[in-house]
Amino acid sequence: MCRAEPRRVLAVDGGRLQVLFDGSPTWVGDGGMDGLAEGDYVVVYAGHAVERMDGDEAEDIIRFNDELEAMLESASR
């Protein structure tokens, strides 16, 4: 199952963006968005950026997802 996730842009190369995905740098499509730069945040779905996202909001969501994942992992032990 795919879900849309905010990701920080690590690098831009033509029509691709490198983002951190599950701890590994991963290339995704830029979704036709112009002007993206390293440090920007995008929402990634099914291997493509679908929209830009405010950095503070993206960091809050990333932090929440990390905490939720850790809580679920701990509960399953």
C-alpha positions in Angstrom: 0.0 0.0 0.0 1.3 3.4 -0.9 0.8 6.5 1.2 1.7 10.1 0.6 4.7 11.1 2.7 6.6 14.4 3.1 10.2 14.1 2.2 13.2 16.5 2.2 14.9 17.1 -1.1 18.6 16.0 -0.9 19.5 16.6 -4.6 17.9 17.7 -7.9 18.9 16.2 -11.2 16.9 17.1 -14.3 13.4 15.6 -13.7 14.4 13.7 -10.6 14.7 14.4 -7.0 16.7 12.5 -4.4 14.9 12.2 -1.1 15.5 10.2 2.1 13.1 7.2 2.1 13.3 4.7 5.0 16.8 5.8 5.8 18.1 5.5 2.2 18.6 8.1 -0.5 16.0 7.4 -3.2 15.3 9.0 -6.6 11.7 10.0 -7.4 10.1 12.0 -10.2 9.8 15.7 -9.7 6.2 15.8 -10.7 6.9 18.6 -13.2 7.5 21.1 -10.5 9.9 23.8 -11.4 12.3 25.5 -9.0 12.8 22.8 -6.5 16.1 22.9 -4.6 18.0 21.0 -2.0 16.4 21.5 1.3 12.8 21.9 0.0 10.1 19.6 1.1 7.7 17.7 -1.2 5.0 15.2 -0.7 5.9 11.9 -2.4 3.4 9.3 -3.6 4.1 6.2 -5.7 7.6 7.4 -6.6 6.7 10.9 -7.7 6.6 14.3 -5.9 3.0 15.5 -6.0 3.2 18.9 -4.2 5.5 21.2 -2.3 5.2 21.4 1.4 6.1 23.9 4.1 9.2 22.8 5.9 7.8 23.2 9.5 4.7 21.3 8.6 6.6 18.6 6.9 9.0 18.2 9.9 6.0 17.9 12.2 4.5 15.1 10.1 7.8 13.3 9.7 8.4 13.4 13.5 4.8 12.3 14.2 5.2 9.3 11.8 8.5 8.3 13.3 7.1 8.4 16.9 4.0 6.4 15.8 6.2 3.8 14.1 8.3 3.5 17.2 5.2 3.2 19.4 3.7 0.5 17.2 7.0 -1.4 17.1 7.3 -1.3 20.9 3.6 -2.5 21.3 4.2 -5.5 19.1 6.9 -6.9 21.2 
